[in-house]
Amino acid sequence: MEPSLSLAQTVPAELLSQIFKLSLPSQSEVLGRVCATWRTIALDMPSFWTSLVLAIPWAPNLSSPYTSSLSRSFSSYLVREHLARSGNQLLSIVFTSQEEAPARTTRILFRLISSVSARWEALELDVCVPLAVGQLREKFPLLRRLYLWGYRQSRHDWQQLIEHKTVYEDRFVLSCLEAFSLTVQPCDDDIIANSECLDSLLLPALTDLYIEDYTPNFSSLFVSLLGRSGCSLKRLWVCTVLTADAFATMAELNPHLEELGLIAIAPDCIMQKLSITLGLHPFLPELSALHIIALNVYFILLLDMLESRRRYDSSLTTVSIPAPYDRALKGRLDALEAGGWTSKR
């Protein structure tokens, strides 16, 4: 008697192809566990291996020299195998290393993923251990999304990343980069300014920008970055102090901005800039979504601004702001929502 086939083994080839296509990359691990047939397909499919997440330490209890060496060798083997199976596909890589992570393991694994930097499409880097990024053998001309996390100290990831410039004229050129996120937490000791980071960038294709940085001269660095890059932002999230002049310049350089997020700090001067006065050209005329996640909101000024944009402009349709405590102010916000706005509080 012939053994019966499982339902997974009887799926038509065309349907199976669609299942794999629609499941990648988020559900890639699940596909290889269904049955032997699916696992064989997954092992031979380069697109199955385009997403790599490295979180170190993987085994924090392996503290002896022998077990650490064994863990490091096994980790290196897995990463090499993963990269080899990805073929020539573009890669999305998340690389994080905690403070207690073995420094040698971090460097070895980063060296492995750096060997394929020409295929990086997205990179998220949160590493406490100094990396020899300057040893990169390739440029990364296809990088579209870059997320940097760290502490503002002398060995911040960025100071190492810019050692390998794709450069001309001392600029770090990422010609395909569309999304850039820089999160720098303040540190009590060994604080330095991050001018090396923003000053060295040239991002002509940038459309999405998230910055959390409390460098004292951030506003001027921010405006300089946008000016020399010649990019056209669509979405901007800022978690830092931004002066009125810097905001005005940003608006002039990026008149087609569609989404603006102000986190932690929502200066009154920006609310005034966003207000529309009859007969005057509005700041950010195409703004359709505004998000304010801050505690220091002056609600009267904020609602005045929202009502002015409702009165003279219909593009702003989505608003996320804290709920006002005052009943009268809440009534004004309710009236705006009744007019068709999508509001989240």
C-alpha positions as a printed Julia matrix, in Angstrom:
345×3 Matrix{Float64}:
   0.0    0.0    0.0
   1.4    3.37  -1.06
   1.92   5.95   1.7
  -0.6    8.77   1.58
   0.59  12.26   0.75
  -0.02  15.14   3.12
  -2.18  18.01   1.95
   0.92  20.24   1.73
   2.53  17.81  -0.74
  -0.45  17.88  -3.09
  -0.55  21.65  -3.61
  -0.25  22.47  -7.35
   3.09  23.98  -8.39
   1.51  27.28  -9.5
  -0.3   27.71  -6.18
   2.79  26.7   -4.21
   4.81  29.32  -6.05
   2.27  31.98  -5.07
   2.28  30.85  -1.42
   6.05  31.25  -1.24
   6.0   34.55  -3.09
   3.36  36.12  -0.82
   4.93  34.76   2.38
   8.41  36.17   1.84
  10.23  37.55   3.68
   8.13  37.85   6.87
   7.01  34.19   7.04
  10.04  32.56   5.45
  10.97  30.42   8.49
   7.49  28.93   8.71
   7.52  27.73   5.1
  10.57  25.52   5.61
   8.92  23.71   8.52
   5.78  22.52   6.72
   7.2   19.36   5.15
  10.33  17.95   3.48
   9.2   19.04   0.02
   8.66  22.64   1.07
  11.95  22.62   2.98
  13.81  21.48  -0.15
  12.21  24.27  -2.16
  13.12  26.82   0.52
  16.75  25.71   0.64
  17.11  26.19  -3.11
  15.22  29.5   -3.33
  17.52  32.57  -2.98
  14.62  34.93  -2.2
  13.93  32.8    0.9
  17.24  34.02   2.38
  17.11  37.77   1.76
  16.3   38.78   5.35
  18.89  38.27   8.1
  18.51  39.21  11.78
  21.6   38.98  14.0
  21.06  39.64  17.72
  24.12  39.12  19.91
  24.47  37.46  22.38
  22.34  34.57  21.22
  23.38  32.44  24.24
  24.33  34.74  27.16
  24.91  31.78  29.5
  27.81  30.43  27.43
  30.52  32.2   29.38
  33.49  29.82  29.35
  36.24  30.34  26.72
  35.47  26.96  25.13
  31.71  27.41  24.84
  32.13  31.01  23.62
  34.48  29.83  20.87
  32.11  27.02  19.95
  29.15  29.41  19.83
  31.14  31.88  17.71
  32.14  29.18  15.19
  28.58  27.88  14.91
  27.19  31.41  14.51
  29.72  32.17  11.76
  28.79  28.98   9.95
  25.08  29.83  10.05
  25.64  33.36   8.74
  27.94  32.14   5.95
  25.38  29.52   4.93
  22.55  32.06   4.99
  24.44  34.54   2.8
  25.53  31.83   0.36
  21.95  30.65  -0.13
  20.78  34.2   -0.87
  22.59  34.09  -4.21
  22.67  37.53  -5.81
  19.49  38.8   -4.13
  19.34  42.15  -2.33
  19.61  41.82   1.46
  17.78  43.28   4.43
  19.95  43.0    7.56
  19.31  43.79  11.23
  22.47  43.7   13.35
  22.22  44.33  17.1
  24.78  43.71  19.81
  24.19  44.35  23.52
  26.83  45.76  25.86
  27.51  42.33  27.36
  27.99  40.72  23.93
  31.41  39.18  23.18
  33.3   41.85  21.2
  35.12  39.31  19.05
  31.89  37.59  18.01
  30.37  40.93  17.05
  33.35  41.87  14.87
  33.54  38.48  13.16
  29.86  38.4   12.27
  29.86  42.0   11.06
  32.86  41.21   8.86
  30.82  38.41   7.27
  27.83  40.6    6.4
  30.19  43.36   5.26
  31.56  41.01   2.6
  28.22  41.34   0.78
  27.68  45.07   1.39
  27.22  45.61  -2.35
  23.9   43.76  -1.97
  22.64  45.64   1.08
  19.17  47.06   0.48
  18.27  47.75   4.13
  20.54  47.91   7.17
  19.62  48.42  10.83
  22.69  48.83  13.02
  22.6   48.94  16.83
  26.04  47.91  18.03
  27.87  48.88  21.22
  31.18  47.3   20.22
  33.4   49.39  17.9
  33.36  47.89  14.42
  36.04  47.98  11.77
  33.62  49.23   9.14
  36.55  50.76   7.3
  37.52  47.24   6.25
  34.54  47.01   3.91
  35.69  45.85   0.5
  32.64  47.0   -1.39
  30.5   50.09  -1.62
  26.77  49.91  -0.93
  25.22  51.62  -3.96
  21.87  49.81  -3.61
  21.18  50.71   0.04
  17.66  52.16   0.26
  16.95  52.11   4.01
  19.43  52.85   6.8
  18.62  52.82  10.52
  21.34  53.78  13.02
  20.93  53.48  16.78
  23.46  54.22  19.47
  24.83  56.48  22.16
  26.59  59.77  21.58
  30.09  58.75  22.47
  33.47  58.7   20.81
  33.03  55.23  19.3
  29.52  55.72  17.94
  28.64  53.53  14.96
  28.6   56.49  12.62
  32.2   57.53  13.22
  33.16  54.06  12.05
  30.7   53.83   9.19
  31.99  56.97   7.52
  35.51  55.56   7.46
  34.33  53.74   4.36
  33.08  56.55   2.12
  31.49  56.05  -1.26
  32.83  59.49  -1.65
  33.53  62.32  -3.7
  34.45  65.68  -2.15
  34.55  64.15   1.34
  30.85  63.31   1.2
  29.33  59.97   2.09
  27.07  59.48  -0.94
  24.16  57.06  -0.71
  22.51  57.66  -4.06
  19.62  55.19  -3.62
  18.83  55.82   0.05
  15.13  56.61   0.47
  14.65  56.14   4.23
  17.12  57.23   6.91
  16.64  56.92  10.68
  19.21  58.22  13.16
  18.59  57.67  16.88
  21.34  58.9   19.19
  20.76  58.7   22.92
  22.7   61.15  25.14
  25.43  59.71  27.31
  26.72  61.17  30.57
  30.39  60.76  29.73
  32.55  61.21  26.66
  29.89  63.25  24.85
  30.72  64.55  21.41
  28.77  66.41  18.77
  27.4   64.39  15.9
  28.44  66.83  13.21
  30.58  64.09  11.66
  27.41  62.19  10.88
  25.1   64.74   9.3
  27.94  66.8    7.82
  29.27  63.86   5.83
  26.01  62.75   4.21
  24.66  63.32   0.72
  21.22  61.75   0.17
  19.7   62.83  -3.16
  16.93  60.19  -3.2
  15.79  60.62   0.42
  12.01  60.69   0.99
  11.62  59.44   4.61
  13.64  60.88   7.5
  13.48  60.15  11.24
  15.96  61.87  13.54
  16.3   61.72  17.32
  19.41  63.67  18.22
  20.05  66.39  20.79
  23.28  67.79  19.37
  23.3   71.53  20.25
  23.74  72.68  16.64
  21.33  70.11  15.24
  19.09  72.64  13.42
  21.9   74.01  11.26
  23.23  70.51  10.5
  19.74  69.35   9.57
  19.11  72.24   7.17
  22.57  71.85   5.63
  21.92  68.15   4.98
  18.65  68.85   3.18
  20.1   71.75   1.2
  23.13  69.99  -0.25
  21.29  66.69  -0.85
  18.61  68.29  -3.02
  16.17  65.61  -1.88
  12.39  65.91  -1.72
  11.06  64.68   1.61
   7.61  63.11   1.82
   7.7   62.06   5.48
   9.63  63.7    8.34
   9.7   62.71  12.02
  11.77  64.83  14.41
  12.46  64.11  18.08
  14.69  67.03  19.01
  14.71  70.82  19.21
  14.07  72.41  15.82
  14.2   76.2   15.54
  11.57  78.23  13.69
  14.13  79.31  11.08
  15.24  75.73  10.49
  11.62  74.63  10.14
  10.91  77.44   7.67
  13.95  76.52   5.57
  12.95  72.85   5.63
   9.48  73.78   4.38
  10.91  75.86   1.55
  13.24  73.05   0.5
  10.52  70.4    0.76
   7.2   71.97  -0.29
   5.75  68.54  -1.11
   6.07  67.14   2.43
   3.0   64.99   3.13
   3.57  63.74   6.7
   5.13  65.5    9.7
   5.76  64.03  13.15
   6.92  66.06  16.15
   7.93  63.83  19.06
   8.58  65.01  22.63
   8.9   68.65  21.59
   6.24  70.72  19.78
   7.46  74.36  19.81
   4.85  77.1   19.6
   6.89  78.73  16.82
   6.25  75.73  14.57
   2.52  75.88  15.27
   2.58  79.53  14.22
   4.45  78.69  11.01
   1.9   76.01  10.14
  -1.05  78.35  10.63
  -2.61  79.69   7.45
  -3.49  83.35   7.05
  -5.84  84.48   4.29
  -3.9   85.76   1.3
  -0.57  84.22   2.31
   0.99  81.13   0.79
   0.78  78.32   3.39
   3.74  76.41   4.72
   3.67  72.81   3.49
   0.55  73.12   1.31
   0.48  69.35   0.62
   0.66  68.29   4.28
  -1.94  65.55   4.77
  -0.89  63.98   8.09
   0.33  65.66  11.29
   1.45  63.71  14.37
   2.29  65.41  17.66
   3.49  63.21  20.5
   4.52  65.74  23.12
   3.61  66.85  26.64
   4.34  70.56  26.25
   1.57  71.27  23.76
  -0.08  74.69  23.94
  -3.53  73.5   22.87
  -5.05  76.89  22.11
  -2.32  77.67  19.59
  -2.46  74.13  18.21
  -6.22  74.24  17.66
  -6.0   77.72  16.15
  -3.53  76.31  13.64
  -5.69  73.27  12.84
  -8.79  75.41  12.37
  -6.92  77.77  10.06
  -5.81  74.87   7.87
  -9.34  73.53   7.81
 -10.64  76.97   6.85
  -8.26  77.67   3.97
  -6.88  74.27   2.98
  -8.36  70.78   2.66
  -5.2   68.69   2.28
  -4.68  67.98   6.01
  -6.94  65.0    6.76
  -5.17  62.96   9.46
  -4.19  64.4   12.84
  -2.68  62.59  15.83
  -2.39  64.76  18.95
  -2.74  64.34  22.74
  -6.28  64.73  24.06
  -6.83  68.17  25.64
  -8.01  68.21  29.25
 -10.13  71.35  28.92
 -13.74  70.65  27.91
 -13.97  73.67  25.61
 -10.79  72.71  23.78
 -12.03  69.15  23.47
 -15.22  70.5   21.92
 -13.21  72.39  19.29
 -11.32  69.22  18.43
 -14.58  67.26  18.23
 -15.88  69.83  15.76
 -12.84  69.32  13.54
 -13.38  65.56  13.63
 -17.04  66.03  12.73
 -15.86  67.91   9.65
 -14.27  64.76   8.29
 -10.82  64.59   9.83
  -9.33  61.33  11.03
  -8.03  62.09  14.5
  -6.16  59.9   16.99
  -5.67  60.98  20.6
